[in-house]
Amino acid sequence: VEEITGVAEVRATFKIPKVGIVAGCYVKEGTIHRNDQVRVIRDGVVIYTGKIGSLKRFKEDVREVAAGYECGLRIEGFQDIKVGDIIETFTVKEVREEL
């Protein structure tokens, strides 16, 4: 079962040498955790699913960013981030069915 843990909106993008594209995001709901899976949604369509490469608040690496805060986010293996994209983080949990 997938459990959505956080939703962030891309407000700006930054091209950083030797790193790639970093998205400047505002966390709208939930909490973004560094080890969560991530989904990039543009115009209501999922365009990429992968992992978070790095998560920062100002210049510090952080484990999580809560709703109402801004953060810098790099997605492993994905450089096509645009302003206005929605980034959704989720975890996959196993649920055992009772018979």
N, C-alpha and C positions, 0 to 999 in steps of 0.2 A: 504494500500500500504506500502510495506517495503522500507525504505530508508537507504542505507548503509552509515554509518557515518565515519567509520575508519577501517583500515586494519593494523594488527601488526604481526610480525614474532617472534616466540619464539626462543630466542638465548641461554637460559640456564634455568634450573629448580632448585629450592631450596626447600628442605624439612625442614619445620619449625615446631618444637614441638608445639602441641596444636592448630596449625593453619592448617597445611597440606601442600600441594604442591603449591608453588608460581612460576609463570612463569616470567622470566626476558625477556621482550619484547622490540623490536625496532619498533616504529610506522612508517610504510612505507608511508601511505597516509591517509588524512583526520584527524580526531580528535577522540580520544577515550574518551567518557564521562562515568562517574561512573554509571549513572542510565540507560545506554543503555542495550538492550538485546545483547547477545554474541553468536557466532557460532564458534565452533572449527572445522577446516578443516584439514584433514590429507590425503595426496596423492590425493587431488581433491575430497574427499568424506566428507560430513558433518557427524561428529561422535558424536557431542553433541550440543544442543542448551539450553541456560539458562541465568542466570544473573551474573553480576560481583559482587563478594563478597567484594573485596577491590581493590583500585587503588592507587599506591604510586609512588612518585618520590623521590629517595633516602629514607629518613626515614619519609617523610611528606605525610600525606593523601592529595590527590588532587582531584578536581572535574573533570579535563580533562587533557589530554596530547596530544600535537599537533604532526604533522608529523615531523620526523627528531630527535625526542627525545626518550630516553629509559624510561621504567617504569616497575614496579613490579605489577603483576596482579594475583588475586586469583579468581577462578570461583566457585560460590556456588554449592556444591554437586557434584563436578567433580575433581578427583585427577589424572587422567591418561593423563597428559600433557607431550608431548615429544618435544625435540629440533627439530625445523624444522616445527612444526605445524603452521598453519596460523589462527590467531584469527580475526574474522570479527565482528564489532559491527554494530547494526542497530536499528532503531526506527520504530515503526509501526504507520502510520498516516492514519486517515480516510479521504477519498476523496469523496466528494459528486458529483455524476454525474449529469450534466445538460442535460435535455431532450430537 
